[in-house]
Amino acid sequence: MPDNLTPEDRKRTMRAVKSSKTKPERRLRAYLAGRGISGWKMHPVDTLGSPDFSFPELRIAIFVDGCFWHACPHCNRPLPETNIDYWRKKIQRNVERDRLVTHELRNGGWKVIRIWEHQLRSDLQEIGEILIRAFHNLDTIDELQLQED
Ligand SMILES: [Zn+2]
């Protein structure tokens, strides 16, 4: 299939993909705030991986992984047809970096929670409840496996 997209079209497409990533994060933020959870920083540059939510005092990092950018096995979102090698490598690098960041943070004593974007879209309430329970019983956070795969 020929590439009929102008660079401007492509930028628009990618912006749409990116902005769709931020919405579930905002909903989660509102949910947590509404339930009295506070004390997080969003995307702090001084925490490895710049988590979507970082609770520096509790040393808890929450990442909301976009299904496209982080290769969600449940959604299995197709790569753009143009420059498919570029996209495959880029997303592969993201996945490797995710693993490394999780590993390094845990080595540094952080509790790391990863959530798929689609989980927040479909089960915000359920995910929110699980997080709230975990915050009230911090010992359980290490067992939290929210990303099913
Ligand atoms: Zn997904």
Residues whose N, C-alpha, C, O or C-beta is under 5 A from the ligand:
A	BS01	ZN	C67 C72 H74 C75 W116 H118
